[in-house]
Amino acid sequence: MTDLRVPSALTELLGIRHPIVLAPFGGLSSVALTAAVSEAGGLGSYGLYGYDGERIRATAAALREATAAPFSLNIWLPTGDEVLPGPEHDGYAAALEAFFTEVGLEPSARPERYLPSLDEQLDAIWEASPAVLSVVFGVPSGALVEEAHRRGIRVVGTATTVAEAVALAEGGVDAIVATGAEAAGHRVSFLKPAEESLVGLVSLLPQVADAVDVPVIAAGGIGDRRGVAAAFALGASGVQVGTSFLATAESAANEAHRGAIRSTAADASVLTRAMSGRLSRGAPNRAVREIEASGAIAPFPAQNWLTGRFRAVAGQRGLGELQSLWLGQSAPLARWDTASEVFAELLAGVPA
């Protein structure tokens, strides 16, 4: 079938055929899903949260084996308030002891670090040379943007408010993801607390499109062709979709997670700091409820590192009540089993 769509500013900028971007999943990205979206003509994305340099290099090599099409690598920028491993770690671990016991683990001893350094990640990313580097939780430094551009890499930032979008545009990014409060996973606010930055996409998107002069990618609450069409009508140059792709066979989500996506109503998802120490949207399972009730939530990234120990085992065993079941408010729209089916549905909403 011949594609009669005219190339847009975004597709030309990113070197893709269609203005559809796969949301990057921290901990849930897969080579298969990233490659499938890129092969379909969109921009496949892979989240590198917590990846050290060696793992980034291996992941990029696997992506290049799977597709010759452009793809994006995503990192979290440091915000400056991240805690380092210290004597408080044992107390943080003790508060979660019941979950460790349930999966047969000892409370995790203090690591040397909770996260790899940004410099270590960037060194590996420069070697990998993806088509796009996307960032969350801040404005990339001028040096980062300059180095990316020197290497022919486009830089995409992520905003939850108009002020954040303006800051990103002034910082020299090539495109901006305007992510509404409906979106799954972490709220990536950085100018004000996430709880003060909960703007829905219908309000956020046209205001961001009016405020910046770079292409805007809409994210949050887009699950089918109707959401895509609405996003373009509101000023988007492209769309970024997560939950509908997360429910497909190619994603790294297990059956318990896919089941949660298909069964969680729009008004049933919650915003919680229980799993990571930062505000995130997902299904309210037993782990979320019990951690919130305890009132003992460690700062980021300690909480994320600690819960990650038992969440990993729970994921292997399909224990959905102990996992991070990230999903957005449009989860009930995730009706397709494969990435190609989701992509075809979304593409049907892109203006000709």
Rosetta blueprint (number, residue, H / E / L):
1 M L
2 T L
3 D L
4 L L
5 R L
6 V L
7 P L
8 S L
9 A H
10 L H
11 T H
12 E H
13 L H
14 L H
15 G L
16 I L
17 R L
18 H L
19 P L
20 I E
21 V E
22 L E
23 A L
24 P L
25 F L
26 G L
27 G L
28 L L
29 S L
30 S L
31 V H
32 A H
33 L H
34 T H
35 A H
36 A H
37 V H
38 S H
39 E H
40 A L
41 G L
42 G L
43 L E
44 G E
45 S E
46 Y E
47 G E
48 L L
49 Y L
50 G L
51 Y L
52 D L
53 G H
54 E H
55 R H
56 I H
57 R H
58 A H
59 T H
60 A H
61 A H
62 A H
63 L H
64 R H
65 E H
66 A H
67 T L
68 A L
69 A L
70 P L
71 F E
72 S E
73 L E
74 N E
75 I E
76 W E
77 L L
78 P L
79 T L
80 G L
81 D L
82 E L
83 V L
84 L L
85 P L
86 G L
87 P L
88 E L
89 H H
90 D H
91 G H
92 Y H
93 A H
94 A H
95 A L
96 L L
97 E H
98 A H
99 F H
100 F H
101 T H
102 E H
103 V L
104 G L
105 L L
106 E L
107 P L
108 S L
109 A L
110 R L
111 P L
112 E L
113 R L
114 Y L
115 L L
116 P L
117 S L
118 L H
119 D H
120 E H
121 Q H
122 L H
123 D H
124 A H
125 I H
126 W H
127 E H
128 A H
129 S L
130 P L
131 A L
132 V E
133 L E
134 S E
135 V E
136 V E
137 F L
138 G L
139 V L
140 P L
141 S L
142 G H
143 A H
144 L H
145 V H
146 E H
147 E H
148 A H
149 H H
150 R H
151 R L
152 G L
153 I L
154 R E
155 V E
156 V E
157 G E
158 T E
159 A E
160 T L
161 T L
162 V H
163 A H
164 E H
165 A H
166 V H
167 A H
168 L H
169 A H
170 E H
171 G L
172 G L
173 V L
174 D L
175 A E
176 I E
177 V E
178 A E
179 T E
180 G L
181 A L
182 E L
183 A L
184 A L
185 G E
186 H E
187 R L
188 V L
189 S L
190 F L
191 L L
192 K L
193 P L
194 A H
195 E H
196 E H
197 S L
198 L L
199 V L
200 G L
201 L H
202 V H
203 S H
204 L H
205 L H
206 P H
207 Q H
208 V H
209 A H
210 D H
211 A H
212 V L
213 D L
214 V L
215 P L
216 V E
217 I E
218 A E
219 A E
220 G L
221 G L
222 I L
223 G L
224 D L
225 R H
226 R H
227 G H
228 V H
229 A H
230 A H
231 A H
232 F H
233 A H
234 L L
235 G L
236 A L
237 S L
238 G E
239 V E
240 Q E
241 V E
242 G L
243 T H
244 S H
245 F H
246 L H
247 A L
248 T L
249 A L
250 E L
251 S L
252 A L
253 A L
254 N L
255 E H
256 A H
257 H H
258 R H
259 G H
260 A H
261 I H
262 R H
263 S H
264 T L
265 A L
266 A L
267 D L
268 A L
269 S L
270 V E
271 L E
272 T E
273 R L
274 A L
275 M L
276 S L
277 G L
278 R L
279 L L
280 S E
281 R E
282 G E
283 A L
284 P L
285 N L
286 R H
287 A H
288 V H
289 R H
290 E H
291 I H
292 E H
293 A H
294 S H
295 G L
296 A L
297 I L
298 A L
299 P L
300 F L
301 P L
302 A H
303 Q H
304 N H
305 W H
306 L H
307 T H
308 G H
309 R H
310 F H
311 R H
312 A H
313 V H
314 A H
315 G H
316 Q H
317 R H
318 G L
319 L L
320 G H
321 E H
322 L H
323 Q L
324 S L
325 L L
326 W E
327 L L
328 G L
329 Q L
330 S L
331 A H
332 P H
333 L H
334 A L
335 R L
336 W L
337 D L
338 T L
339 A H
340 S H
341 E H
342 V H
343 F H
344 A H
345 E H
346 L H
347 L H
348 A L
349 G L
350 V L
351 P L
352 A L
